[in-house]
Amino acid sequence: MPLILFNKPFGVMSQFSAHPERQTLADYLDIPNIYPAGRLDADSEGLLLLTDDGKLQHAIAHPRRKQPKTYLAQVEGLATPEALQRLRNPLDLGDFVTQPGEARLIQEPAWIWPRTPPIRQRANQPTSWIALTISEGKNRQVRRMTAAVGLPTLRLVRIAIGPFSLATHPVMPGEWREVDLQELDA
């Protein structure tokens, strides 16, 4: 039962079935009977875990397991201490209230790959990078959170799920590798 760590490129759908306009996981992974343990929006990039084991998929993706997920978000505007504190606290997004999380301002990561296509840049509008760790994963949650505090997300990269991280298991966009299941037990 393999556990595959895949760095999903921007614009790729988190599915194997054909899509009329976009690439899918099938364009990158030719491994029979694997499925994503969770999803990542087409306009988000980064870490996606895949497996052929239903129990393992459930252990990784089910909300009750509260696997922390870490994202790097490039946002429009300057992230203030007040905005970061709002991101850490439960945040009412209208249809649900988020769980507390972690949010901190970071420097633009030197190791991150360029996005294709590049994000839109406005000369008169600065951007900030935020590292966010949440234990939920509702539809477009991070983008909705940053927008709710006045910092629309321009680029979103998931870099970690539980013990698996692109920092410790580096793969470039569109690439994958099999990882050791013992790390999940740890």
Beta strands, then each sheet from edge to edge (+ up, - down):
strand 1: 3-8
strand 2: 35-36
strand 3: 45-51
strand 4: 69-76
strand 5: 102-106
strand 6: 127-134
strand 7: 153-161
strand 8: 164-165
strand 9: 176-178
sheet 1: 2+ 3- 1+ 9-
sheet 2: 2+ 3- 7- 4+ 6- 5+
sheet 3: 2+ 3- 7- 8+
end
